[in-house]
Structures are given as structure tokens and as C-alpha cells.
Amino acid sequence: MGSIDVAGISFGHAAGPSLLQDVSFKIGDGDHTALVGANGVGKTTMLRLIAGDLRPETGSIGIDGSVAFMDQMIGMRDGMTLRDLYLSLSPARFADAA
């Protein structure tokens, strides 16, 4: 398993105000966590930061283990299917067998 350690991160999109400011939390090995909030408050942005798709302006994100992020719009933007996602995250022997 692993853990996620978010320490003092801030982030804002180029065309808008700061979205996240001085956010810190730790999710330990075996913890179950929910990310809850209203539309537009930064839930998906936080997940993209953790997955490494975005970089925080300040602070750091430490990952012990591995993280995968499945976009909520999978198949609608880039044509990727759930099967494609699974195979991209699977060991080579599964991709070869597919």
C-alpha cells in the first residue's frame, strides 16, 4: 500500500484566482478517505495535483507507493476506454495478453 502527504500546497489556474491555498493533509497506509465539496472548489484539481498531472505553485506532495487517476470524463475527450486505462496501468504481461 502506501501513503500520500500533502504539505502546504497552493494552486491557481492561469486565468483565474487562487483555487487552493496552504492545503495540508496526510492519508496513511490503509486509510479510507473521501474528498467532498461543492462544484468548482478544487476537488478534481487536488486529485490531478496528487496524480502529478498538475504542479503546485507552492508546497510539496509526497507519495509512498503508486497513484493512478481516472479522469471523470474518460472516453469523452480523448477516446480512451476503461480497458485502455486498465491496460496502461497493468504489468506488461497483461497488456501483451490483451
Secondary structure, 3 states (H helix, E strand, C coil): CCEEEEEEEEEECCCCCEEEEEEEEEECCCCCCCCCCCCCCCHHHHHHHHHCCCCCCEEEEEEECCCCCCCCCCCCCCCCCHHHHHHHHCCHHHHHHC
